[in-house]
Amino acid sequence: MPAPSAAPRHKGFRPGGPRSEESGGRPRRWGPPRRKACRFCVDRVVEIDYKNMTLLRNFITERGKLISGRSTGNCAKHHRMLTRAIKRARNIALLPYIVF
C-alpha cells in the first residue's frame, strides 16, 4: 500500500495547468489544445509586403530557414503569402538564403 502524500490529489486537476479565458480562469479539463490564431487574419492583412524586413525576420530562423505554419500559427493562405514575400526578399538580397 502506497504511503499517503502530503497533499491530496484530485482527479483531473493539475496545479499550474492551462487556464481558459471563457471558463473564468479554471483549468481546461478535456479537448485538444488551443490552436494559435493567425496574426495576419487577426490584423486583417490583405497583402504581405516583401520589403518589410522586421515582419519577415519573425518567420525565419537564425540560419535563414522558414518557420512552419504550425509553429507560428499562420493559416495556409497567409503562410503562402509569407513564403512568397520571403522568397522575393531573398531574390533581391534583402534577406539571406542561408547563414553560416
C-alpha positions as CSV (number, residue, x, y, z in Angstrom):
1,M,0.0,0.0,0.0
2,P,1.5,3.4,-1.0
3,A,2.3,5.9,1.7
4,P,-0.1,8.9,1.9
5,S,1.3,12.0,0.3
6,A,1.3,15.4,2.0
7,A,-1.3,17.0,-0.3
8,P,-4.4,15.2,-1.5
9,R,-4.5,14.6,-5.3
10,H,-7.8,15.3,-7.0
11,K,-8.6,13.6,-10.3
12,G,-8.5,15.8,-13.3
13,F,-6.7,18.8,-11.6
14,R,-3.2,19.9,-12.4
15,P,-1.8,22.8,-10.4
16,G,-0.4,25.4,-12.7
17,G,-2.1,23.9,-15.8
18,P,-3.5,25.8,-18.8
19,R,-6.1,28.4,-18.0
20,S,-9.1,29.1,-20.1
21,E,-10.4,32.6,-20.6
22,E,-14.1,31.7,-21.1
23,S,-14.2,29.5,-18.1
24,G,-13.3,32.2,-15.7
25,G,-9.7,31.1,-15.1
26,R,-10.4,27.5,-14.3
27,P,-8.2,24.9,-16.0
28,R,-9.4,23.2,-19.1
29,R,-10.2,19.6,-18.4
30,W,-10.6,18.0,-21.8
31,G,-10.3,18.6,-25.5
32,P,-7.5,19.3,-27.9
33,P,-5.1,22.1,-27.1
34,R,-6.0,25.6,-28.4
35,R,-4.6,26.5,-31.8
36,K,-2.8,29.7,-32.2
37,A,-4.6,32.4,-34.2
38,C,-3.1,33.7,-37.4
39,R,-1.7,37.1,-36.7
40,F,-2.4,38.2,-40.3
41,C,-6.1,37.2,-40.1
42,V,-6.5,39.0,-36.8
43,D,-5.0,42.2,-38.2
44,R,-6.9,41.7,-41.5
45,V,-3.8,41.9,-43.6
46,V,-4.6,41.8,-47.4
47,E,-1.0,41.6,-48.7
48,I,2.3,40.9,-47.1
49,D,5.0,43.3,-48.2
50,Y,8.3,41.7,-49.1
51,K,10.1,45.0,-48.2
52,N,9.0,44.8,-44.5
53,M,12.2,43.1,-43.1
54,T,11.1,43.5,-39.4
55,L,8.0,41.4,-40.1
56,L,9.7,38.8,-42.3
57,R,12.5,38.2,-39.8
58,N,10.0,36.9,-37.3
59,F,9.2,34.0,-39.6
60,I,12.7,32.8,-40.4
61,T,15.3,31.2,-38.1
62,E,18.8,32.4,-37.4
63,R,20.1,30.0,-40.1
64,G,17.7,31.5,-42.7
65,K,15.1,28.7,-42.7
66,L,11.4,29.3,-42.9
67,I,9.4,28.5,-39.7
68,S,6.5,26.3,-40.3
69,G,2.9,27.5,-40.2
70,R,2.1,25.1,-37.4
71,S,4.8,26.6,-35.2
72,T,3.8,30.2,-36.0
73,G,0.1,29.7,-36.1
74,N,-0.4,31.1,-39.6
75,C,-3.3,29.9,-41.7
76,A,-2.4,28.3,-45.1
77,K,-3.4,31.3,-47.2
78,H,-1.2,33.7,-45.2
79,H,1.6,31.2,-45.0
80,R,1.7,31.0,-48.8
81,M,1.8,34.8,-49.0
82,L,4.5,34.9,-46.4
83,T,6.6,32.3,-48.2
84,R,6.3,34.3,-51.5
85,A,7.3,37.5,-49.7
86,I,10.4,35.9,-48.1
87,K,11.4,34.4,-51.5
88,R,11.1,37.7,-53.2
89,A,13.1,39.4,-50.4
90,R,15.9,36.8,-50.8
91,N,15.9,37.3,-54.6
92,I,16.7,41.0,-54.3
93,A,19.2,40.4,-51.4
94,L,17.1,41.8,-48.6
95,L,17.2,38.5,-46.7
96,P,19.9,35.9,-46.8
97,Y,19.3,32.5,-48.4
98,I,21.5,30.8,-45.7
99,V,23.6,32.0,-42.8
100,F,26.7,30.0,-41.8
